[in-house]
Amino acid sequence: MARPATGREFVEAAKEKIASAKTVEALRAAQALLLPLEFGMSLEQTAVIIGLSKSRTGKLRTRFQRIEAGAEQVKTKKGLRNHARMSLDEEVQFLTPFVTHAQATGILPIHQLKAELERRVGGSVSTSTVYQLLRRHGWSKLVHHVKTDATAMHPSQRTGQKKNNPET
């Protein structure tokens, strides 16, 4: 026979969480606690109703109790930067001289920025990392260099036109 459900002291908190849950995970955790206590369901029946395995349902139930008791904090992914090598403030300080130079000259030297970033973090980084860093701080618009912009090239260098060649 299964052991009786515990956690009656969390029933009201579970009811409030069901009414105000903003994520499916929060709703399921409250249901995992409330259904066995209020309706006498087994853990297996509760798992079927909330659409999870029996073991996951038990873990959700235990976690809900721990969070409500204050023994565990709610973890959210919002604002996490799991692979960050610098804090956002450090990134701003790092980018400041480059941004100042770019505002004065109109050019942001990506290769120089990449080399300095690699020196700062102590390892190699990909070019996409540099662009993500810039995008994170509002530098997402890229401007073509004069040498590669077709409108700024000399007419003889544009594609589709013949070059002035004295030998032909």
NUPA-280310 format. One record per residue: residue number from 1; residue in three letters; x, y, z of N, C-alpha, C, O in turn. Coordinates in nm, 2 decimals. Each point is the difference from the previous one (the first is absolute). Example, Ala and Ser with C-alpha at 12.3 -4.5 7.8 and 13.67 -1.06 7.14 Angstrom:
ATOM     n   res     n_c1     n_c2     n_c3    ca_c1    ca_c2    ca_c3     c_c1     c_c2     c_c3     o_c1     o_c2     o_c3
ATOM     1   ala     1.32    -0.57     0.78    -0.09     0.12     0.00     0.09     0.12     0.00     0.10     0.00     0.07
ATOM     2   ser    -0.14     0.11    -0.14     0.09     0.11     0.00    -0.08     0.11     0.08     0.05     0.11     0.01
This chain:
ATOM     n   res     n_c1     n_c2     n_c3    ca_c1    ca_c2    ca_c3     c_c1     c_c2     c_c3     o_c1     o_c2     o_c3
ATOM     1   met     0.08    -0.12     0.00    -0.08     0.12     0.00     0.09     0.12     0.00     0.10     0.01     0.07
ATOM     2   ala    -0.14     0.09    -0.14     0.07     0.13    -0.01    -0.01     0.08     0.13    -0.10    -0.01     0.07
ATOM     3   arg     0.20     0.08    -0.04     0.00     0.08     0.12    -0.09     0.12    -0.03    -0.02     0.05    -0.11
ATOM     4   pro    -0.04     0.00     0.22    -0.10     0.12    -0.02     0.08     0.12    -0.03     0.11     0.03     0.03
ATOM     5   ala    -0.18     0.06    -0.11     0.06     0.13    -0.04     0.02     0.09     0.12    -0.09     0.01     0.09
ATOM     6   thr     0.20     0.06    -0.09     0.03     0.09     0.10     0.00     0.14    -0.06     0.01     0.02    -0.12
ATOM     7   gly    -0.01     0.08     0.21     0.01     0.14    -0.05    -0.13     0.08     0.01    -0.02     0.09    -0.08
ATOM     8   arg    -0.07    -0.13     0.17    -0.13     0.07     0.02     0.02     0.15     0.02    -0.08     0.08    -0.03
ATOM     9   glu     0.19    -0.04     0.09     0.03     0.14     0.04     0.02     0.08    -0.13     0.00     0.12     0.00
ATOM    10   phe     0.02    -0.18    -0.12     0.02     0.07    -0.12    -0.12     0.00    -0.09     0.01     0.05    -0.12
ATOM    11   val    -0.12    -0.10     0.16    -0.12    -0.01    -0.09    -0.05     0.14    -0.04    -0.02     0.02    -0.12
ATOM    12   glu     0.01     0.08     0.21    -0.04     0.13    -0.04     0.10     0.07    -0.09    -0.04     0.07    -0.10
ATOM    13   ala     0.17    -0.09     0.12     0.10     0.05    -0.09    -0.01    -0.06    -0.14     0.01     0.07    -0.10
ATOM    14   ala    -0.05    -0.20     0.10    -0.01    -0.07    -0.13    -0.12     0.06    -0.08     0.00     0.01    -0.12
ATOM    15   lys    -0.11     0.01     0.20    -0.12     0.06    -0.07     0.02     0.14    -0.05    -0.04     0.03    -0.11
ATOM    16   glu     0.12     0.05     0.18     0.03     0.13    -0.05     0.09    -0.01    -0.12    -0.01     0.08    -0.09
ATOM    17   lys     0.11    -0.17     0.09     0.09    -0.02    -0.11    -0.07    -0.04    -0.13     0.03     0.04    -0.11
ATOM    18   ile    -0.13    -0.13     0.13    -0.08    -0.04    -0.12    -0.08     0.11    -0.06    -0.01     0.01    -0.12
ATOM    19   ala    -0.04     0.08     0.21    -0.07     0.12    -0.05     0.09     0.10    -0.07    -0.05     0.07    -0.09
ATOM    20   ser     0.17    -0.06     0.14     0.09     0.10    -0.06     0.12    -0.05    -0.07     0.09     0.08    -0.04
ATOM    21   ala    -0.08    -0.20     0.01     0.11    -0.06    -0.07     0.02     0.06    -0.14    -0.09     0.02    -0.08
ATOM    22   lys     0.22     0.02     0.05     0.03     0.06    -0.13     0.07    -0.10    -0.09     0.01     0.03    -0.12
ATOM    23   thr     0.04    -0.14     0.17     0.06    -0.10    -0.08    -0.06    -0.14     0.02    -0.07    -0.02     0.11
ATOM    24   val     0.08    -0.06    -0.20    -0.05    -0.14     0.01     0.07    -0.07     0.11    -0.07    -0.08     0.07
ATOM    25   glu     0.19     0.10    -0.06     0.08    -0.06     0.11    -0.05     0.03     0.14    -0.02    -0.09     0.08
ATOM    26   ala    -0.01     0.22    -0.06    -0.06     0.04     0.13    -0.14    -0.06     0.02    -0.03    -0.04     0.12
ATOM    27   leu    -0.05     0.04    -0.22    -0.13    -0.06     0.01     0.01    -0.15     0.04    -0.07    -0.05     0.08
ATOM    28   arg     0.15    -0.02    -0.15     0.02    -0.14     0.02     0.05    -0.03     0.14    -0.04    -0.10     0.06
ATOM    29   ala     0.13     0.18    -0.01     0.06    -0.02     0.13    -0.11     0.01     0.11    -0.01    -0.08     0.09
ATOM    30   ala    -0.08     0.19    -0.11    -0.11     0.02     0.10    -0.10    -0.12    -0.01    -0.05    -0.05     0.10
ATOM    31   gln     0.02     0.01    -0.23    -0.09    -0.11    -0.01     0.05    -0.13     0.06    -0.07    -0.08     0.05
ATOM    32   ala     0.21     0.06    -0.07     0.06    -0.13     0.06    -0.02     0.00     0.15    -0.01    -0.11     0.06
ATOM    33   leu     0.00     0.22     0.00    -0.02     0.00     0.15    -0.15     0.00     0.03    -0.04    -0.07     0.09
ATOM    34   leu    -0.04     0.14    -0.16    -0.14     0.02     0.03    -0.08    -0.12    -0.03    -0.09    -0.04     0.08
ATOM    35   leu     0.10    -0.03    -0.19    -0.08    -0.11    -0.04     0.00    -0.11     0.10    -0.11    -0.05     0.03
ATOM    36   pro     0.22     0.00     0.01     0.00    -0.11     0.10    -0.06     0.04     0.13    -0.07    -0.08     0.07
ATOM    37   leu     0.09     0.20    -0.02    -0.05     0.05     0.13    -0.15     0.03     0.00    -0.07    -0.04     0.09
ATOM    38   glu     0.03     0.10    -0.20    -0.14     0.05     0.00    -0.10    -0.11    -0.05    -0.11    -0.01     0.04
ATOM    39   phe     0.16    -0.07    -0.14    -0.09    -0.09    -0.07     0.04    -0.15     0.03    -0.06    -0.09    -0.06
ATOM    40   gly     0.16     0.07     0.14     0.04    -0.14     0.04     0.06    -0.08    -0.11    -0.01    -0.12     0.00
ATOM    41   met     0.06     0.18    -0.10     0.06    -0.07    -0.12     0.14    -0.05     0.04     0.07     0.05     0.09
ATOM    42   ser    -0.04    -0.16    -0.15     0.14    -0.06     0.02     0.10     0.08    -0.09    -0.04     0.08    -0.08
ATOM    43   leu     0.16    -0.10     0.11     0.11     0.07    -0.08    -0.01    -0.04    -0.15     0.02     0.08    -0.09
ATOM    44   glu    -0.05    -0.21     0.06    -0.02    -0.04    -0.13    -0.11     0.07    -0.08     0.01     0.04    -0.11
ATOM    45   gln    -0.13    -0.03     0.18    -0.11     0.07    -0.06     0.03     0.15    -0.02    -0.04     0.05    -0.10
ATOM    46   thr     0.10     0.01     0.19     0.04     0.14    -0.01     0.10     0.02    -0.12    -0.02     0.09    -0.08
ATOM    47   ala     0.11    -0.19     0.07     0.10     0.01    -0.11    -0.08    -0.01    -0.14     0.04     0.08    -0.09
ATOM    48   val    -0.14    -0.16     0.08    -0.07    -0.02    -0.12    -0.08     0.13    -0.03     0.00     0.05    -0.12
ATOM    49   ile    -0.06     0.01     0.22    -0.08     0.12    -0.02     0.09     0.12    -0.04    -0.04     0.07    -0.09
ATOM    50   ile     0.15    -0.05     0.15     0.09     0.11    -0.04     0.09    -0.02    -0.11     0.07     0.09    -0.05
ATOM    51   gly    -0.07    -0.22     0.00     0.08    -0.03    -0.12     0.15    -0.02     0.02     0.08     0.03    -0.09
ATOM    52   leu    -0.04    -0.07     0.21     0.14    -0.03     0.03     0.02    -0.14     0.05    -0.10    -0.07     0.03
ATOM    53   ser     0.22     0.03    -0.01     0.03    -0.13     0.05    -0.02     0.00     0.15    -0.01     0.11     0.06
ATOM    54   lys     0.00    -0.22     0.00    -0.02    -0.01     0.15     0.11     0.06     0.07    -0.02     0.07     0.10
ATOM    55   ser     0.14    -0.10    -0.14     0.12     0.05     0.07     0.01     0.15    -0.01     0.03     0.07     0.09
ATOM    56   arg    -0.06    -0.01    -0.21     0.01     0.14    -0.02    -0.11     0.07     0.08     0.02     0.11     0.06
ATOM    57   thr    -0.14    -0.17    -0.05    -0.11     0.06     0.08     0.04     0.00     0.15    -0.02     0.10     0.07
ATOM    58   gly     0.09    -0.20    -0.02     0.04     0.00     0.14     0.11     0.11     0.02     0.00     0.06     0.11
ATOM    59   lys     0.09    -0.05    -0.20     0.10     0.11     0.01    -0.06     0.14     0.00     0.04     0.08     0.08
ATOM    60   leu    -0.14    -0.06    -0.17    -0.07     0.13     0.00    -0.06     0.03     0.13     0.00     0.11     0.05
ATOM    61   arg    -0.07    -0.21     0.00    -0.07     0.01     0.13     0.10     0.04     0.11    -0.03     0.09     0.08
ATOM    62   thr     0.14    -0.16    -0.07     0.10     0.02     0.10     0.06     0.14    -0.01     0.02     0.08     0.09
ATOM    63   arg     0.01    -0.04    -0.22     0.05     0.13    -0.03    -0.09     0.11     0.04     0.04     0.10     0.06
ATOM    64   phe    -0.17    -0.12    -0.09    -0.10     0.10     0.04     0.00     0.02     0.15    -0.01     0.12     0.05
ATOM    65   gln     0.01    -0.22     0.02     0.00     0.01     0.15     0.13     0.07     0.05    -0.01     0.08     0.09
ATOM    66   arg     0.12    -0.11    -0.15     0.13     0.06     0.04     0.00     0.15    -0.03     0.05     0.08     0.08
ATOM    67   ile    -0.11    -0.04    -0.19     0.00     0.14    -0.04    -0.10     0.07     0.10     0.04     0.11     0.04
ATOM    68   glu    -0.15    -0.16    -0.02    -0.10     0.06     0.09     0.06     0.01     0.15    -0.04     0.09     0.07
ATOM    69   ala     0.12    -0.19    -0.03     0.05     0.00     0.13     0.12     0.10     0.01     0.05     0.03     0.11
ATOM    70   gly     0.00     0.02    -0.22     0.11     0.09    -0.01     0.14    -0.07     0.00     0.10     0.07     0.01
ATOM    71   ala    -0.10    -0.20    -0.03     0.13    -0.08     0.00     0.06     0.01    -0.14     0.12    -0.04    -0.01
ATOM    72   glu    -0.19     0.08    -0.09     0.05     0.00    -0.13    -0.05     0.12    -0.07    -0.11     0.05     0.02
ATOM    73   gln     0.19     0.01    -0.11    -0.04     0.12    -0.08    -0.05    -0.04    -0.14     0.04    -0.10    -0.05
ATOM    74   val    -0.14     0.18     0.00    -0.05    -0.03    -0.13     0.11     0.04    -0.10     0.05     0.11     0.01
ATOM    75   lys    -0.02    -0.19    -0.11     0.10     0.03    -0.10    -0.07     0.03    -0.13    -0.09    -0.07    -0.05
ATOM    76   thr     0.13     0.18    -0.01    -0.05     0.04    -0.13     0.12     0.02    -0.09     0.11     0.03     0.04
ATOM    77   lys    -0.14    -0.05    -0.17     0.11     0.02    -0.10     0.01     0.14    -0.04     0.10     0.04    -0.07
ATOM    78   lys    -0.20     0.05     0.11     0.01     0.14    -0.04     0.12     0.06     0.06     0.02     0.00     0.12
ATOM    79   gly     0.06     0.06    -0.21     0.12     0.07     0.05     0.12    -0.08     0.02     0.11     0.05     0.03
ATOM    80   leu    -0.12    -0.18    -0.05     0.12    -0.09     0.01     0.09     0.02    -0.12    -0.04     0.01    -0.11
ATOM    81   arg     0.17    -0.02     0.14     0.10     0.00    -0.10     0.10    -0.11     0.04     0.10     0.03     0.05
ATOM    82   asn    -0.14    -0.15    -0.08     0.07    -0.12     0.05     0.14    -0.01    -0.05     0.09    -0.05     0.08
ATOM    83   his    -0.06     0.10    -0.19     0.14    -0.01    -0.06     0.07     0.14    -0.01     0.09     0.01    -0.07
ATOM    84   ala    -0.14     0.08     0.15     0.06     0.14    -0.01     0.14     0.00     0.06     0.03    -0.07     0.10
ATOM    85   arg     0.05     0.14    -0.17     0.14     0.01     0.05     0.03     0.13     0.07     0.10     0.02     0.07
ATOM    86   met    -0.20     0.08    -0.09     0.01     0.12     0.07    -0.14     0.04     0.04    -0.10    -0.04    -0.06
ATOM    87   ser     0.08     0.12     0.17    -0.13     0.05     0.03    -0.04     0.11    -0.10     0.08     0.05    -0.08
ATOM    88   leu    -0.20    -0.01     0.09    -0.05     0.10    -0.10     0.07     0.14     0.03     0.03     0.07    -0.10
ATOM    89   asp     0.00    -0.04     0.22     0.07     0.12     0.03     0.15    -0.01    -0.05     0.05     0.10    -0.05
ATOM    90   glu     0.01    -0.21     0.07     0.13    -0.02    -0.06     0.00     0.01    -0.15     0.10     0.06    -0.06
ATOM    91   glu    -0.20    -0.11     0.00    -0.01     0.01    -0.15    -0.01     0.15    -0.04     0.06     0.04    -0.10
ATOM    92   val    -0.14     0.04     0.17    -0.01     0.14    -0.03     0.13     0.07     0.01     0.04     0.08    -0.08
ATOM    93   gln     0.03    -0.11     0.19     0.14     0.06     0.02     0.09    -0.04    -0.11     0.08     0.08    -0.05
ATOM    94   phe    -0.09    -0.21     0.01     0.09    -0.05    -0.11    -0.03     0.07    -0.13     0.09     0.04    -0.07
ATOM    95   leu    -0.22    -0.02     0.04    -0.04     0.06    -0.13     0.02     0.15    -0.01     0.01     0.05    -0.11
ATOM    96   thr     0.00     0.02     0.22     0.00     0.14     0.00     0.11     0.07    -0.09    -0.04     0.08    -0.08
ATOM    97   pro     0.16    -0.13     0.09     0.10     0.07    -0.09    -0.03    -0.03    -0.15     0.03     0.08    -0.08
ATOM    98   phe    -0.08    -0.20     0.05    -0.03    -0.04    -0.14    -0.12     0.09    -0.05     0.00     0.04    -0.11
ATOM    99   val    -0.10    -0.03     0.20    -0.11     0.08    -0.04     0.03     0.15    -0.02    -0.04     0.06    -0.10
ATOM   100   thr     0.13    -0.01     0.19     0.04     0.14    -0.02     0.08     0.02    -0.13    -0.02     0.09    -0.07
ATOM   101   his     0.11    -0.19     0.04     0.07     0.01    -0.12    -0.09    -0.01    -0.12     0.02     0.07    -0.10
ATOM   102   ala    -0.12    -0.16     0.10    -0.10    -0.02    -0.11    -0.08     0.12    -0.02    -0.03     0.04    -0.11
ATOM   103   gln    -0.01     0.03     0.22    -0.08     0.12    -0.02     0.09     0.12    -0.06    -0.06     0.08    -0.07
ATOM   104   ala     0.18    -0.08     0.10     0.09     0.10    -0.05     0.04    -0.02    -0.15     0.00     0.09    -0.08
ATOM   105   thr     0.02    -0.22     0.05     0.05    -0.03    -0.14    -0.10    -0.06    -0.09     0.01     0.00    -0.12
ATOM   106   gly    -0.12    -0.06     0.18    -0.10    -0.06    -0.08     0.04    -0.15    -0.03    -0.08    -0.06    -0.08
ATOM   107   ile     0.18     0.01     0.13     0.05    -0.14    -0.02     0.02    -0.07     0.13     0.06     0.05     0.09
ATOM   108   leu    -0.12    -0.17    -0.09     0.02    -0.08     0.12     0.08    -0.12    -0.04    -0.05    -0.09    -0.07
ATOM   109   pro     0.18     0.08     0.11     0.09    -0.10    -0.05    -0.03    -0.14     0.07     0.05    -0.02     0.11
ATOM   110   ile    -0.12    -0.06    -0.18    -0.04    -0.13     0.06     0.12    -0.09     0.03     0.00    -0.06     0.11
ATOM   111   his     0.09     0.05    -0.20     0.12    -0.09     0.03     0.08     0.05     0.12     0.05    -0.08     0.08
ATOM   112   gln    -0.04     0.21    -0.07     0.07     0.06     0.12    -0.08    -0.03     0.13     0.06    -0.03     0.10
ATOM   113   leu    -0.19     0.05    -0.11    -0.08    -0.03     0.11     0.00    -0.15     0.04     0.01    -0.03     0.12
ATOM   114   lys    -0.01    -0.06    -0.22     0.01    -0.14     0.03     0.13    -0.03     0.07     0.00    -0.08     0.10
ATOM   115   ala     0.11     0.13    -0.15     0.13    -0.03     0.06     0.01     0.05     0.14     0.05    -0.07     0.09
ATOM   116   glu    -0.10     0.19    -0.06     0.00     0.05     0.13    -0.09    -0.08     0.10     0.03    -0.02     0.11
ATOM   117   leu    -0.15    -0.02    -0.17    -0.09    -0.09     0.08     0.07    -0.13     0.04    -0.02    -0.05     0.11
ATOM   118   glu     0.09    -0.01    -0.21     0.07    -0.12     0.03     0.10     0.01     0.11     0.02    -0.08     0.08
ATOM   119   arg     0.06     0.20    -0.09     0.10     0.03     0.10    -0.07     0.01     0.14     0.05    -0.04     0.10
ATOM   120   arg    -0.16     0.11    -0.10    -0.07     0.03     0.13    -0.06    -0.13     0.06     0.01    -0.01     0.13
ATOM   121   val    -0.07    -0.08    -0.20    -0.06    -0.12     0.06     0.10    -0.11     0.01    -0.03    -0.10     0.07
ATOM   122   gly     0.15     0.11    -0.13     0.10    -0.10     0.01    -0.02    -0.12    -0.08     0.04    -0.11     0.03
ATOM   123   gly    -0.10     0.12    -0.15    -0.03    -0.11    -0.09    -0.05     0.05    -0.13    -0.03     0.11    -0.01
ATOM   124   ser     0.01    -0.20    -0.08    -0.05     0.04    -0.13    -0.15     0.01     0.00    -0.07    -0.08     0.08
ATOM   125   val     0.02     0.17    -0.16    -0.15     0.02    -0.01    -0.03     0.00    -0.15     0.09     0.04    -0.08
ATOM   126   ser    -0.21    -0.08     0.04    -0.03     0.01    -0.14    -0.05     0.14    -0.03    -0.03     0.08     0.08
ATOM   127   thr     0.03    -0.05    -0.21    -0.04     0.13    -0.05    -0.15     0.02     0.04    -0.04     0.11     0.02
ATOM   128   ser    -0.04    -0.22    -0.03    -0.14     0.02     0.04    -0.02     0.04     0.14    -0.09     0.07     0.03
ATOM   129   thr     0.18    -0.10     0.06     0.00     0.04     0.14     0.02     0.15     0.01    -0.07     0.07     0.08
ATOM   130   val     0.16    -0.01    -0.17     0.02     0.14     0.00    -0.13     0.07    -0.05    -0.04     0.10     0.06
ATOM   131   tyr    -0.02    -0.15    -0.16    -0.12     0.06    -0.05    -0.12    -0.01     0.10    -0.08     0.09     0.01
ATOM   132   gln     0.08    -0.20     0.06    -0.11    -0.01     0.11     0.03     0.10     0.11    -0.10     0.06     0.05
ATOM   133   leu     0.22    -0.04    -0.02     0.04     0.10     0.10    -0.05     0.14    -0.04    -0.06     0.07     0.07
ATOM   134   leu     0.09    -0.04    -0.20    -0.04     0.13    -0.05    -0.15     0.01    -0.01    -0.05     0.11     0.04
ATOM   135   arg    -0.02    -0.21    -0.08    -0.14     0.00    -0.01    -0.07     0.02     0.14    -0.09     0.07     0.02
ATOM   136   arg     0.15    -0.14     0.08    -0.05     0.01     0.14     0.01     0.15     0.05    -0.08     0.03     0.09
ATOM   137   his     0.17     0.05    -0.15     0.02     0.13     0.05    -0.05     0.11    -0.10     0.05     0.11     0.00
ATOM   138   gly    -0.14    -0.16    -0.09    -0.06     0.10    -0.09     0.07     0.03    -0.13    -0.03     0.09    -0.07
ATOM   139   trp     0.13    -0.17     0.03     0.08     0.02    -0.12    -0.03    -0.11    -0.10     0.08    -0.08    -0.03
ATOM   140   ser    -0.21     0.07    -0.02    -0.03    -0.11    -0.09     0.00     0.04    -0.14     0.00    -0.09    -0.09
ATOM   141   lys     0.00     0.22     0.05     0.00     0.04    -0.13     0.14     0.00    -0.06     0.09     0.08     0.05
ATOM   142   leu    -0.07    -0.15    -0.15     0.14    -0.01    -0.06     0.00     0.08    -0.13    -0.10     0.00    -0.08
ATOM   143   val     0.20     0.08     0.06     0.01     0.08    -0.12     0.11    -0.05    -0.08     0.11    -0.05     0.05
ATOM   144   his    -0.13     0.04    -0.18     0.11    -0.05    -0.09     0.12     0.09    -0.01    -0.02     0.12     0.00
ATOM   145   his     0.13    -0.18    -0.01     0.12     0.08    -0.02     0.00     0.06    -0.14    -0.05    -0.06    -0.09
ATOM   146   val     0.12     0.17     0.08     0.00     0.08    -0.13     0.06    -0.09    -0.11    -0.05     0.01    -0.11
ATOM   147   lys     0.15    -0.09     0.14     0.06    -0.09    -0.11    -0.09    -0.10    -0.05     0.01    -0.05    -0.11
ATOM   148   thr    -0.11     0.01     0.19    -0.09    -0.11    -0.04    -0.14     0.05    -0.04    -0.08    -0.08    -0.06
ATOM   149   asp     0.05     0.21     0.08    -0.13     0.05    -0.03     0.00     0.04    -0.15     0.08     0.08    -0.05
ATOM   150   ala    -0.17    -0.14    -0.03     0.00     0.02    -0.14    -0.02     0.14    -0.04     0.05     0.04    -0.11
ATOM   151   thr    -0.13     0.04     0.18    -0.02     0.14    -0.04     0.12     0.08     0.03     0.01     0.11    -0.06
ATOM   152   ala     0.08    -0.15     0.14     0.12     0.08     0.03     0.12    -0.04    -0.08     0.10     0.06     0.00
ATOM   153   met    -0.11    -0.17    -0.08     0.11    -0.05    -0.08     0.02     0.09    -0.12    -0.10     0.06    -0.05
ATOM   154   his     0.21    -0.07    -0.01     0.03     0.06    -0.12    -0.08    -0.07    -0.11    -0.01    -0.12     0.01
ATOM   155   pro    -0.04     0.19    -0.11    -0.09    -0.07    -0.10     0.07    -0.11    -0.07    -0.07    -0.10    -0.04
ATOM   156   ser     0.20     0.10     0.02     0.07    -0.11    -0.07     0.01    -0.13     0.09     0.03    -0.10    -0.05
ATOM   157   gln    -0.06     0.12     0.18     0.02    -0.12     0.09    -0.14    -0.06     0.03     0.00    -0.11     0.06
ATOM   158   arg    -0.11     0.16    -0.11    -0.13    -0.06     0.02    -0.02    -0.12    -0.08     0.06    -0.01    -0.11
ATOM   159   thr    -0.13    -0.08     0.15    -0.03    -0.12    -0.07    -0.09     0.03    -0.12    -0.09     0.08     0.02
ATOM   160   gly     0.11    -0.15    -0.13    -0.09     0.02    -0.11     0.04     0.11    -0.10    -0.06     0.02    -0.10
ATOM   161   gln     0.17     0.04     0.13     0.05     0.11    -0.09     0.14    -0.04    -0.04     0.08    -0.06     0.07
ATOM   162   lys    -0.05     0.10    -0.19     0.14    -0.02    -0.06     0.10     0.09     0.06    -0.03     0.12     0.03
ATOM   163   lys     0.15    -0.17    -0.01     0.10     0.09     0.05     0.07     0.07    -0.12     0.00    -0.05    -0.11
ATOM   164   asn     0.06     0.16     0.14     0.07     0.07    -0.10     0.14    -0.06    -0.01     0.08     0.02     0.08
ATOM   165   asn    -0.06    -0.10    -0.18     0.12    -0.07    -0.02     0.06     0.04    -0.13    -0.06    -0.02    -0.10
ATOM   166   pro     0.18     0.08     0.10     0.06     0.05    -0.13     0.04    -0.11    -0.09     0.02     0.02    -0.12
ATOM   167   glu    -0.01    -0.15     0.17     0.05    -0.11    -0.09    -0.11    -0.05    -0.08     0.03    -0.08    -0.09
ATOM   168   thr    -0.16     0.11     0.12    -0.11    -0.06    -0.08    -0.05     0.09    -0.11    -0.09    -0.04    -0.07
